[in-house]
Amino acid sequence: MSLDLPPVAPAVTAELVQGLTPRLRKRLDAGVTKLAGRPSVRDGDTVRIAVDDDTHLELHAPGGTVTSTDAIRCGCLLAPDCLHRAAAASAAPIADSEPEPEPESQSQSLPDAVPPSLGEDAPGTPDTQSASPAEPETPTPDQRAAAQAMYDAAAAVLEAGTDGAGAVLQAELLRAAHTARISGLPRIAASAVAVVTQLRAARGADPAYRLAELTAALREVLVTAHRLPGSTGSELATLRGTARQPYAPDGSLRLYGLFSEPVLTTTGYAGAVTWTADAEGRLYTVSDVVPGGPGRAVGAADRAVRIGDTALTHRELSRAGLAVSGATVSPTGRLGAGAGVRAVRASGAAWREDPLAGLWELPVADQVSRALTGGDGLLFLDVTLTGTVREAAGDCLLAHCDGLTLRLAAAHDHPALPYRDNLRLLSAAPGTRLRVVARLDPSPLPRALLLATDHPSDPGAHLDLGLDRLQHADLPAPATAPAGSSPAPDEAPLHLLRRRVHQAASAGRRVLAFPGDSATDSRRLGRYGLACAGDLLDELHSAAADRSRDVFGRLVPADINRFAHAWLAAAHYTEEVDRSLCAAAWGADPALPPAP
């Protein structure tokens, strides 16, 4: 959308769309498109849109977000039940949940107090042998209802595909997300918002749209909604998720800067994250991510980090050190910035010096196993550049790494970020040996997203490839690429199933319901030992084409639930097989538990 609109809460959009008459709902998508071409003016927290010469629409966003239906006002004769208000809400970005607050003191970071266990001789102690074990926690009736509503809404989106999932279906999914959030299910609510964001990007021809991301988000919604009603205990806690990460006291920390990376999301958030490590190799992050666009993603690196009274910027911290007292840390390693935290600048360390050098000493296979089993996804690799290879999304660097042929891709494609330009320059220096930081990209072939590298002509320095721009003068003279890189293995044809999964997410059930024979693809999958994939492919096509007729010979509505189950099984299977193939390509163990 060309309008500069403030984010709108999901519940607001859902309520406005629900209030439309059936006739106006049919015209909602056209209204969204028409509104995008109208002039708008921002005045503080208010955005005014000229619907026509006599009608104006206003969005009031105190605090930057529209949080109530009354904050969207229209001057037309049909207001407040007019099409314009619902169209404006449907065209605006989706407001995220409340920003995660930083703990103001250590006491706020502590979990709720739990009474200590009583000793055996304490008065009033029950007989532990006769006490019955506590029943495992189960979902509440409201959570079961919210999960079912979410599954139905997501199945309807899958049925329609991106072309058919207009503002009305998006609003139903947002309503389900709001219901899930107030029922205590933040994980599935966030996934549903991600699906709507991807749908809008697809329908608006946004260059940031990725079909694989839509498929993954839709699969996450369906699998969570499917599993949650029957889950208990720790599985239920995982499926529920947490709205805010708790911060726990971690005493004093001596940290060494590793690198910084820009953050630019499709949900309208931007900033920077700086990664640091302590002497034992544990990783900690300092983040500055708020609503914003590409300009903020580039400029956030030169903002001061929000910890203590230090004046260090993110760019400086990635090459320096930090001494923190009274530190609070989230389970993911994010440092809190509460009032009780103190931090001062300290000396840093180069990547090839202790203690940071130890991060590159862990075997590559062990790093990949950690990334596949819930780790941070970072890989610390020593590589030798060998050339380039063309992929659908652009050229990738080829590198020799621990006996493997590794593909290094850009971590972000936005032209405001220099990732792609830096990779293009590095491709002109085959034979160069580099120490790099990358993020694992699960694939049947060894593949990672390049985040930072040491300087090609100065091993004591490093470059943050999303923030720093490499120059031709920085490149060494071309060297001869080493021999001995293993050729790419014969890839199993899992794409035959994955392609159908992506097609259904993009074009809906009908694209797989056309007459055709999937037996050839099923037999090919079977020849590679993927008989289960062949069965899933047959069931996917069968469920898509399953249409029965009533006694008068008329087609009855398709069984959306059967198709959603078939699609979910195929999507989950491809993800797990991709994970196993990725581990095999790196020589890693996918079942290895994550490192503490």
C-alpha positions as CSV (number, residue, x, y, z in Angstrom):
1,M,0.0,0.0,0.0
2,S,1.2,3.5,-0.8
3,L,-0.6,5.1,2.2
4,D,1.4,5.9,5.3
5,L,-1.1,4.5,7.8
6,P,-0.5,3.8,11.5
7,P,-0.7,0.1,12.6
8,V,-4.2,-1.1,13.6
9,A,-4.9,-3.6,16.3
10,P,-6.2,-7.0,14.9
11,A,-9.4,-6.8,16.9
12,V,-10.2,-3.4,15.4
13,T,-10.0,-4.7,11.9
14,A,-12.0,-7.8,12.7
15,E,-14.8,-5.8,14.3
16,L,-15.1,-3.3,11.5
17,V,-15.2,-6.0,8.8
18,Q,-17.8,-8.0,10.8
19,G,-20.0,-4.9,11.0
20,L,-20.3,-4.6,7.2
21,T,-23.4,-5.9,5.4
22,P,-22.9,-8.9,3.1
23,R,-23.1,-6.5,0.1
24,L,-20.4,-4.3,1.4
25,R,-18.2,-7.3,2.3
26,K,-18.1,-8.2,-1.4
27,R,-16.9,-4.7,-2.2
28,L,-14.2,-4.6,0.5
29,D,-11.2,-5.6,-1.5
30,A,-12.1,-3.1,-4.2
31,G,-12.4,-0.5,-1.5
32,V,-9.0,-1.3,-0.1
33,T,-7.5,-0.9,-3.6
34,K,-9.3,2.4,-4.3
35,L,-8.3,3.8,-0.9
36,A,-4.6,3.1,-1.6
37,G,-4.7,5.6,-4.4
38,R,-6.1,8.5,-2.4
39,P,-4.0,11.3,-1.0
40,S,-3.3,11.3,2.7
41,V,-1.8,13.8,5.2
42,R,-0.3,13.0,8.6
43,D,-0.7,15.5,11.4
44,G,0.9,14.2,14.6
45,D,-1.0,11.1,15.7
46,T,-3.7,11.6,13.1
47,V,-3.8,10.5,9.4
48,R,-6.4,12.1,7.2
49,I,-7.4,10.5,3.9
50,A,-9.4,12.3,1.2
51,V,-11.9,9.6,0.1
52,D,-13.4,12.1,-2.4
53,D,-13.9,15.9,-2.7
54,D,-16.5,15.9,0.1
55,T,-15.5,13.0,2.3
56,H,-12.5,12.6,4.6
57,L,-11.4,9.6,6.7
58,E,-9.4,10.0,9.9
59,L,-7.3,7.5,11.8
60,H,-6.2,8.5,15.3
61,A,-3.3,6.7,16.7
62,P,-2.3,8.0,20.1
63,G,1.0,6.2,21.0
64,G,1.4,5.2,17.3
65,T,-1.3,2.5,17.2
66,V,-5.0,2.5,16.4
67,T,-6.5,0.5,19.3
68,S,-10.3,1.1,19.1
69,T,-12.9,1.3,16.4
70,D,-13.8,4.8,17.5
71,A,-10.3,6.0,16.5
72,I,-11.3,5.5,12.8
73,R,-13.9,8.1,11.8
74,C,-15.4,8.8,8.4
75,G,-17.5,11.7,7.2
76,C,-19.7,9.8,4.7
77,L,-23.4,9.2,5.0
78,L,-23.1,5.5,5.8
79,A,-20.7,6.0,8.7
80,P,-20.1,4.4,11.1
81,D,-21.0,1.2,9.3
82,C,-19.4,2.3,6.1
83,L,-17.0,0.6,3.8
84,H,-14.3,3.2,4.2
85,R,-13.5,2.5,7.8
86,A,-13.1,-1.2,7.3
87,A,-11.0,-0.6,4.1
88,A,-8.6,1.7,6.0
89,A,-8.2,-0.8,8.8
90,S,-7.6,-3.6,6.2
91,A,-5.0,-1.5,4.3
92,A,-3.0,-0.5,7.4
93,P,-0.2,-2.5,8.9
94,I,-1.1,-4.9,11.7
95,A,-0.2,-3.8,15.1
96,D,2.0,-6.2,17.0
97,S,1.4,-7.1,20.7
98,E,2.7,-4.7,23.3
99,P,6.5,-4.3,23.2
100,E,8.3,-6.5,25.6
101,P,9.1,-4.4,28.6
102,E,12.5,-4.3,30.1
103,P,12.6,-5.2,33.8
104,E,13.0,-2.2,36.1
105,S,14.6,-4.2,38.9
106,Q,15.8,-7.7,39.6
107,S,12.6,-8.4,41.6
108,Q,10.5,-7.9,38.5
109,S,12.6,-10.4,36.6
110,L,12.1,-13.1,39.2
111,P,9.3,-15.7,38.7
112,D,6.4,-15.7,41.0
113,A,7.3,-16.7,44.6
114,V,6.9,-20.4,45.3
115,P,6.6,-21.6,48.9
116,P,9.6,-23.7,50.0
117,S,9.0,-27.4,50.5
118,L,8.2,-28.4,54.0
119,G,10.4,-30.9,55.8
120,E,9.2,-34.4,56.8
121,D,8.9,-33.3,60.5
122,A,7.2,-30.1,59.9
123,P,3.7,-29.8,61.3
124,G,0.9,-30.3,58.8
125,T,3.0,-32.1,56.3
126,P,0.8,-34.5,54.3
127,D,1.8,-38.2,53.8
128,T,3.8,-38.1,50.6
129,Q,3.1,-41.8,50.0
130,S,-0.6,-41.4,50.2
131,A,-0.8,-38.1,48.2
132,S,-2.0,-38.5,44.7
133,P,0.2,-37.1,41.9
134,A,-0.9,-33.8,40.5
135,E,-2.9,-34.1,37.3
136,P,-1.1,-32.7,34.2
137,E,-2.4,-29.3,33.1
138,T,-4.8,-29.4,30.1
139,P,-6.1,-26.6,27.9
140,T,-9.1,-24.7,29.2
141,P,-12.4,-24.8,27.3
142,D,-11.8,-21.3,26.0
143,Q,-8.4,-22.3,24.6
144,R,-9.9,-25.4,22.9
145,A,-12.5,-23.2,21.3
146,A,-9.9,-20.6,20.3
147,A,-7.7,-23.3,18.7
148,Q,-10.7,-24.7,16.8
149,A,-11.7,-21.2,15.5
150,M,-8.1,-20.6,14.5
151,Y,-7.9,-23.9,12.6
152,D,-11.2,-23.2,10.8
153,A,-10.0,-19.7,9.8
154,A,-6.6,-20.9,8.6
155,A,-8.2,-23.8,6.7
156,A,-10.4,-21.3,4.9
157,V,-7.4,-19.3,3.9
158,L,-5.7,-22.4,2.6
159,E,-8.8,-23.3,0.6
160,A,-8.9,-19.9,-1.0
161,G,-5.1,-19.3,-1.6
162,T,-3.6,-15.9,-1.7
163,D,-5.8,-14.7,-4.6
164,G,-9.0,-15.6,-2.8
165,A,-7.9,-14.7,0.7
166,G,-9.0,-11.1,0.6
167,A,-9.8,-8.6,3.4
168,V,-12.8,-10.6,4.7
169,L,-10.9,-13.9,5.2
170,Q,-7.9,-11.9,6.6
171,A,-10.3,-10.3,9.1
172,E,-11.6,-13.7,10.2
173,L,-8.0,-14.8,10.8
174,L,-7.3,-11.6,12.8
175,R,-10.4,-12.2,14.9
176,A,-9.2,-15.7,15.6
177,A,-5.8,-14.3,16.6
178,H,-7.4,-11.8,19.0
179,T,-9.5,-14.5,20.6
180,A,-6.4,-16.7,20.9
181,R,-4.4,-13.9,22.6
182,I,-7.0,-13.1,25.2
183,S,-7.4,-16.9,25.8
184,G,-3.7,-17.1,26.7
185,L,-2.4,-18.5,23.4
186,P,0.2,-15.8,22.2
187,R,2.2,-18.2,20.0
188,I,-0.6,-19.1,17.7
189,A,-1.9,-15.5,17.7
190,A,1.5,-14.2,16.5
191,S,1.7,-16.9,13.8
192,A,-1.8,-15.9,12.5
193,V,-0.8,-12.3,12.3
194,A,2.3,-13.4,10.3
195,V,0.0,-15.3,7.9
196,V,-2.1,-12.1,7.3
197,T,1.1,-10.0,6.8
198,Q,2.3,-12.4,4.2
199,L,-1.1,-12.5,2.5
200,R,-1.1,-8.8,2.2
201,A,2.4,-8.7,0.9
202,A,1.5,-11.3,-1.8
203,R,-1.7,-9.5,-2.9
204,G,0.1,-6.2,-2.9
205,A,3.1,-7.5,-5.0
206,D,5.5,-6.5,-2.3
207,P,9.1,-7.5,-3.2
208,A,9.6,-8.7,0.4
209,Y,7.0,-11.5,-0.1
210,R,8.3,-15.0,0.0
211,L,6.1,-18.0,-0.7
212,A,8.2,-20.2,1.6
213,E,7.6,-17.8,4.5
214,L,3.8,-17.9,3.9
215,T,3.8,-21.7,3.7
216,A,5.8,-21.9,7.0
217,A,3.6,-19.5,8.8
218,L,0.4,-21.2,7.6
219,R,1.8,-24.6,8.6
220,E,2.7,-23.2,12.1
221,V,-0.8,-22.0,12.6
222,L,-2.5,-25.3,11.5
223,V,-0.1,-27.6,13.4
224,T,-0.4,-25.6,16.6
225,A,-4.1,-25.5,16.4
226,H,-4.3,-29.2,15.6
227,R,-2.0,-30.3,18.5
228,L,-3.1,-27.9,21.2
229,P,-6.5,-29.4,22.3
230,G,-4.9,-32.8,23.1
231,S,-1.7,-31.5,24.6
232,T,-0.7,-31.5,28.3
233,G,2.1,-30.4,30.6
234,S,5.2,-29.2,29.0
235,E,3.9,-29.7,25.5
236,L,0.9,-27.5,26.3
237,A,3.2,-24.8,27.7
238,T,5.3,-24.8,24.5
239,L,2.2,-24.6,22.3
240,R,0.8,-21.8,24.3
241,G,3.9,-19.7,24.1
242,T,4.7,-16.6,26.1
243,A,3.6,-13.1,25.4
244,R,6.7,-11.6,27.2
245,Q,10.0,-13.2,27.9
246,P,10.9,-13.2,31.6
247,Y,14.2,-11.7,32.6
248,A,16.3,-13.4,35.3
249,P,19.2,-11.9,37.3
250,D,22.6,-13.0,35.9
251,G,25.0,-11.0,38.1
252,S,28.1,-9.4,36.5
253,L,29.0,-10.1,32.9
254,R,32.2,-9.4,30.9
255,L,31.2,-9.4,27.3
256,Y,33.1,-9.2,24.0
257,G,31.5,-7.8,20.9
258,L,31.0,-10.2,18.0
259,F,29.0,-8.5,15.2
260,S,25.9,-6.5,14.5
261,E,23.1,-7.2,12.1
262,P,20.3,-4.9,10.9
263,V,16.6,-6.0,11.5
264,L,13.9,-5.2,8.9
265,T,10.7,-7.2,9.2
266,T,7.6,-7.4,7.0
267,T,5.5,-6.4,10.0
268,G,7.0,-2.9,10.1
269,Y,9.7,-3.2,12.7
270,A,13.3,-2.2,12.2
271,G,16.6,-1.7,14.1
272,A,19.7,-3.5,15.0
273,V,20.9,-6.4,17.1
274,T,24.4,-6.7,18.4
275,W,25.8,-10.2,19.4
276,T,28.3,-10.5,22.2
277,A,29.9,-13.5,24.0
278,D,31.4,-14.0,27.4
279,A,34.7,-15.8,28.2
280,E,32.9,-19.2,28.2
281,G,31.4,-18.7,24.8
282,R,27.8,-18.0,25.9
283,L,26.1,-15.6,23.5
284,Y,24.1,-12.5,24.5
285,T,22.3,-10.0,22.4
286,V,21.6,-6.2,22.8
287,S,18.7,-5.1,20.6
288,D,17.1,-1.9,19.5
289,V,14.1,-2.8,17.4
290,V,11.0,-0.6,17.2
291,P,8.4,0.2,14.5
292,G,10.2,1.7,11.5
293,G,11.4,1.2,7.9
294,P,14.7,0.6,6.0
295,G,16.1,4.0,7.1
296,R,16.0,3.0,10.7
297,A,17.4,-0.5,10.0
298,V,20.5,1.3,8.5
299,G,20.8,4.1,11.1
300,A,20.1,2.0,14.2
301,A,23.7,0.7,14.2
302,D,24.9,4.3,15.1
303,R,22.5,4.7,18.0
304,A,23.7,4.1,21.6
305,V,23.0,0.8,23.1
306,R,20.2,0.9,25.7
307,I,22.1,-0.6,28.6
308,G,23.3,1.4,31.6
309,D,25.0,4.7,31.0
310,T,27.4,3.6,28.2
311,A,27.7,5.8,25.2
312,L,28.7,2.9,22.9
313,T,26.8,2.5,19.6
314,H,25.9,-0.9,18.3
315,R,28.6,-0.6,15.6
316,E,31.2,0.2,18.3
317,L,30.0,-2.5,20.6
318,S,30.4,-5.1,17.9
319,R,34.2,-4.4,18.0
320,A,34.6,-3.5,21.7
321,G,33.6,-5.0,25.0
322,L,31.1,-4.4,27.8
323,A,31.3,-4.8,31.6
324,V,27.8,-5.3,33.0
325,S,26.7,-5.4,36.7
326,G,23.2,-6.3,37.9
327,A,22.6,-7.9,34.5
328,T,19.2,-9.4,33.6
329,V,18.9,-11.9,30.8
330,S,16.0,-13.5,29.0
331,P,15.9,-17.2,28.1
332,T,17.0,-16.4,24.6
333,G,20.1,-14.4,25.8
334,R,18.7,-10.9,25.4
335,L,20.1,-8.4,27.9
336,G,17.6,-6.4,29.9
337,A,18.0,-2.6,30.3
338,G,16.3,-2.0,33.6
339,A,17.1,0.8,36.0
340,G,19.3,-1.5,38.2
341,V,21.6,-2.5,35.3
342,R,25.0,-0.8,35.1
343,A,27.3,-1.1,32.1
344,V,30.6,0.5,31.1
345,R,32.8,0.2,28.0
346,A,35.6,-2.4,28.2
347,S,38.3,-3.7,25.8
348,G,37.2,-6.1,23.0
349,A,38.8,-9.0,21.3
350,A,39.5,-9.9,17.7
351,W,37.9,-13.0,16.3
352,R,41.2,-14.9,16.2
353,E,42.0,-14.0,19.8
354,D,40.8,-15.6,23.0
355,P,38.1,-15.8,24.2
356,L,36.2,-15.4,20.8
357,A,38.5,-17.7,18.9
358,G,36.9,-20.6,20.8
359,L,33.7,-20.2,19.0
360,W,35.3,-21.3,15.8
361,E,36.9,-24.4,17.4
362,L,33.6,-26.3,17.8
363,P,33.3,-28.9,15.0
364,V,31.0,-27.7,12.2
365,A,28.7,-30.8,12.5
366,D,28.2,-30.1,16.2
367,Q,27.3,-26.4,15.5
368,V,24.7,-27.5,12.9
369,S,23.2,-30.1,15.3
370,R,22.9,-27.3,17.9
371,A,21.2,-25.0,15.3
372,L,18.7,-27.7,14.3
373,T,17.7,-28.5,17.8
374,G,16.6,-25.1,19.1
375,G,19.9,-23.2,19.2
376,D,20.5,-19.6,18.1
377,G,21.1,-20.8,14.5
378,L,24.6,-19.2,14.2
379,L,27.5,-20.9,12.6
380,F,31.1,-19.9,13.1
381,L,33.0,-21.2,10.1
382,D,36.5,-21.0,8.4
383,V,35.9,-21.0,4.7
384,T,37.8,-20.6,1.4
385,L,35.9,-18.9,-1.4
386,T,35.7,-21.0,-4.6
387,G,33.2,-19.2,-6.9
388,T,29.5,-18.6,-7.3
389,V,26.4,-20.5,-8.2
390,R,23.1,-19.2,-9.5
391,E,19.9,-19.9,-7.6
392,A,16.3,-18.7,-8.1
393,A,16.7,-16.0,-5.6
394,G,20.1,-14.8,-6.9
395,D,23.7,-15.8,-6.9
396,C,25.3,-17.5,-3.9
397,L,28.9,-17.7,-2.9
398,L,30.5,-21.1,-3.1
399,A,33.0,-21.9,-0.4
400,H,35.1,-24.9,0.8
401,C,34.4,-25.6,4.5
402,D,35.5,-28.6,6.4
403,G,35.4,-30.9,3.3
404,L,32.0,-29.6,2.2
405,T,30.9,-27.3,-0.6
406,L,29.0,-24.6,1.2
407,R,26.6,-22.1,-0.3
408,L,26.6,-18.6,1.3
409,A,23.6,-16.5,0.5
410,A,22.6,-12.9,1.4
411,A,20.8,-12.6,4.8
412,H,18.4,-10.0,3.5
413,D,17.5,-8.9,0.0
414,H,16.4,-5.3,0.6
415,P,18.4,-2.9,-1.5
416,A,18.9,-0.5,1.4
417,L,21.0,-3.1,3.1
418,P,24.5,-3.9,1.6
419,Y,24.3,-7.7,1.9
420,R,23.9,-8.5,-1.8
421,D,26.5,-5.9,-2.9
422,N,29.1,-7.3,-0.4
423,L,28.5,-10.8,-1.6
424,R,29.0,-9.7,-5.2
425,L,32.3,-8.2,-4.3
426,L,33.5,-11.2,-2.4
427,S,32.7,-13.4,-5.4
428,A,35.5,-11.6,-7.3
429,A,38.1,-13.0,-4.9
430,P,38.2,-16.8,-5.3
431,G,40.7,-18.5,-3.1
432,T,40.4,-16.0,-0.3
433,R,40.4,-17.6,3.2
434,L,37.9,-16.0,5.6
435,R,36.5,-16.5,9.1
436,V,32.8,-15.9,8.9
437,V,29.6,-15.8,11.0
438,A,26.5,-17.2,9.2
439,R,23.0,-18.4,10.1
440,L,22.0,-21.9,9.1
441,D,19.5,-22.1,6.3
442,P,18.0,-25.7,6.4
443,S,18.4,-27.2,3.0
444,P,19.3,-30.5,1.4
445,L,22.6,-28.9,0.5
446,P,25.0,-27.2,3.0
447,R,23.7,-23.6,2.9
448,A,23.9,-20.6,5.3
449,L,23.1,-16.9,5.3
450,L,26.3,-14.8,5.6
451,L,26.1,-12.2,8.4
452,A,29.7,-11.1,9.0
453,T,33.2,-11.9,7.9
454,D,36.7,-10.9,8.9
455,H,38.3,-8.3,6.7
456,P,39.8,-9.8,3.6
457,S,43.0,-7.9,3.9
458,D,43.1,-7.3,7.7
459,P,42.5,-10.4,9.7
460,G,42.4,-8.4,12.9
461,A,39.2,-6.6,11.8
462,H,35.8,-7.7,10.7
463,L,32.9,-6.5,8.6
464,D,29.2,-6.6,9.5
465,L,27.9,-7.3,6.0
466,G,24.4,-5.8,6.6
467,L,25.9,-2.5,7.8
468,D,29.4,-2.1,6.4
469,R,30.2,-1.8,2.7
470,L,33.1,-3.7,1.3
471,Q,35.3,-1.8,-1.3
472,H,37.3,-3.2,-4.2
473,A,40.4,-1.9,-2.5
474,D,39.7,-4.2,0.4
475,L,40.0,-7.4,-1.7
476,P,43.3,-9.3,-2.0
477,A,44.7,-10.4,-5.3
478,P,42.7,-13.4,-6.7
479,A,44.2,-16.7,-5.5
480,T,43.7,-20.2,-6.9
481,A,40.7,-21.9,-5.5
482,P,41.6,-25.2,-3.6
483,A,40.8,-28.5,-5.1
484,G,39.0,-31.3,-3.3
485,S,35.6,-29.8,-2.7
486,S,33.0,-32.5,-2.8
487,P,30.5,-32.4,-5.7
488,A,26.8,-31.8,-5.0
489,P,25.1,-35.1,-4.2
490,D,22.2,-36.4,-6.2
491,E,19.3,-34.7,-4.6
492,A,16.2,-36.7,-3.7
493,P,13.1,-35.4,-5.6
494,L,11.3,-34.1,-2.5
495,H,10.5,-31.0,-4.5
496,L,7.7,-33.0,-6.2
497,L,5.8,-32.9,-2.9
498,R,7.1,-29.5,-1.7
499,R,6.0,-27.8,-4.9
500,R,2.4,-29.0,-4.4
501,V,2.5,-27.8,-0.8
502,H,3.6,-24.3,-2.0
503,Q,1.1,-24.3,-4.9
504,A,-1.8,-25.0,-2.5
505,A,-0.7,-22.2,-0.1
506,S,-0.4,-19.8,-3.0
507,A,-3.4,-20.7,-5.3
508,G,-5.7,-22.7,-2.9
509,R,-7.3,-26.1,-3.1
510,R,-8.5,-25.7,-6.7
511,V,-5.0,-25.7,-8.2
512,L,-4.6,-29.3,-7.1
513,A,-8.1,-30.3,-8.0
514,F,-7.6,-30.1,-11.8
515,P,-7.6,-33.5,-13.6
516,G,-4.2,-35.0,-13.7
517,D,-2.3,-38.1,-12.7
518,S,0.1,-37.9,-9.7
519,A,1.0,-41.6,-10.0
520,T,4.2,-40.7,-12.0
521,D,5.5,-38.4,-9.3
522,S,4.5,-40.9,-6.6
523,R,6.4,-43.7,-8.3
524,R,9.5,-41.5,-8.7
525,L,9.4,-40.6,-5.0
526,G,9.1,-44.3,-4.2
527,R,12.2,-45.2,-6.2
528,Y,14.2,-42.9,-4.0
529,G,12.8,-44.5,-0.8
530,L,10.2,-41.8,-0.2
531,A,7.1,-44.0,-0.4
532,C,5.5,-42.0,2.4
533,A,5.9,-38.8,0.4
534,G,4.3,-40.5,-2.6
535,D,1.3,-41.5,-0.4
536,L,1.0,-38.0,1.0
537,L,1.1,-36.5,-2.6
538,D,-1.7,-38.9,-3.7
539,E,-3.8,-38.0,-0.6
540,L,-3.3,-34.3,-1.2
541,H,-4.5,-34.5,-4.8
542,S,-7.4,-36.8,-3.8
543,A,-8.5,-34.4,-1.0
544,A,-8.3,-31.4,-3.3
545,A,-10.5,-33.1,-6.0
546,D,-13.0,-34.7,-3.5
547,R,-16.3,-33.1,-4.5
548,S,-19.6,-35.0,-4.1
549,R,-23.1,-34.2,-5.3
550,D,-26.4,-34.0,-3.6
551,V,-29.6,-35.9,-4.7
552,F,-30.2,-33.3,-7.4
553,G,-26.8,-33.7,-8.9
554,R,-25.5,-30.4,-7.6
555,L,-21.9,-30.1,-6.2
556,V,-21.8,-29.8,-2.5
557,P,-19.2,-27.7,-0.7
558,A,-15.7,-29.2,-0.6
559,D,-14.5,-30.9,2.7
560,I,-12.1,-28.2,3.8
561,N,-11.0,-30.1,6.9
562,R,-9.9,-33.1,4.9
563,F,-7.8,-31.0,2.5
564,A,-6.3,-29.0,5.4
565,H,-5.3,-32.2,7.2
566,A,-3.8,-33.6,4.0
567,W,-1.9,-30.4,3.3
568,L,-0.7,-30.1,6.9
569,A,0.6,-33.7,6.8
570,A,2.5,-33.0,3.6
571,A,3.9,-29.7,4.9
572,H,5.1,-31.2,8.2
573,Y,6.6,-34.2,6.3
574,T,8.6,-32.0,4.0
575,E,9.9,-29.8,6.8
576,E,11.1,-32.9,8.8
577,V,12.7,-34.5,5.8
578,D,14.4,-31.2,4.9
579,R,15.7,-31.1,8.4
580,S,17.1,-34.6,8.2
581,L,18.6,-34.0,4.8
582,C,20.2,-30.8,6.0
583,A,21.8,-32.7,9.0
584,A,23.0,-35.4,6.6
585,A,24.6,-32.8,4.2
586,W,26.6,-31.3,7.1
587,G,27.4,-34.7,8.7
588,A,25.5,-33.6,11.8
589,D,23.2,-35.5,14.2
590,P,19.7,-33.9,14.1
591,A,18.7,-35.6,17.4
592,L,21.6,-34.1,19.4
593,P,20.1,-32.1,22.3
594,P,20.8,-28.3,22.2
595,A,23.9,-27.0,24.0
596,P,23.1,-25.5,27.5
